Amino acid sequence: MDTRRLARTVSASAVAIGAYAALLAVSRPLHRRWGATDEEIERPMPGDELSERAAANHAITIEAPIEEVWSWLVQIGQDRAGFYSYSWLENLVGADIHNSDRIVPEWQSLKNGDRIRLASEKRFGDGPLLRVSHVQPGRSFVLEGWGAFVLEPIDEETTRMIIRTHRVKRAPWLRVLDFFLIEPAHFIMERGMLLGIKKRAERTAGQRKAAA
């Protein structure tokens, strides 16, 4: 590669990186609070003491009773019902995620000290294995290293689901990686998870109403 061509390549790469960084800077305040209200962002939530601060607050309204939503939420895990998000993306890195479209009775129990696996044990060992704490059955739990998963009833047939992602101290170079890669990827997958639970819970709620 001659000097001029190399210079053009470097220049084009710099422009692309700069444009990407500018896009992230504009979108970051929005994707870090997708769906969440000011009141939800400011209020205390289970597990706040485990975090330096909240990295993100994401929320969604689900047209289904809280117990219906809980049945889907409580069974998350790589070796359980998956995460209801974009499994094809997760499986590009060998996570071996398979999202369930049914409620499985043996996955309906969750208690303090349990562990939820995020990715394949065969490929990643016990690295992506998070401890469960702050369990309030039917309402909320915390995954240490991820954040708080909270359900709140709006009325008998409507539920608010909130995920507060925890922020921990990170080395400066890791904060740069967070900005450019981890945070955007986390938002895409977590938004997919919220939409996936909403779709499933509303479907089963509709089926229950139709049967009644």
Secondary structure as UniProt FT lines:
FT   HELIX           3..31
FT   TURN            32..35
FT   HELIX           38..42
FT   TURN            46..47
FT   HELIX           48..50
FT   STRAND          53..62
FT   HELIX           66..73
FT   TURN            74..75
FT   TURN            78..81
FT   HELIX           87..90
FT   HELIX           91..93
FT   HELIX           105..107
FT   TURN            112..113
FT   STRAND          115..117
FT   HELIX           121..124
FT   TURN            125..128
FT   STRAND          129..136
FT   TURN            137..139
FT   STRAND          140..143
FT   TURN            144..146
FT   STRAND          147..155
FT   TURN            156..157
FT   STRAND          158..167
FT   HELIX           172..177
FT   HELIX           178..182
FT   HELIX           183..211
//
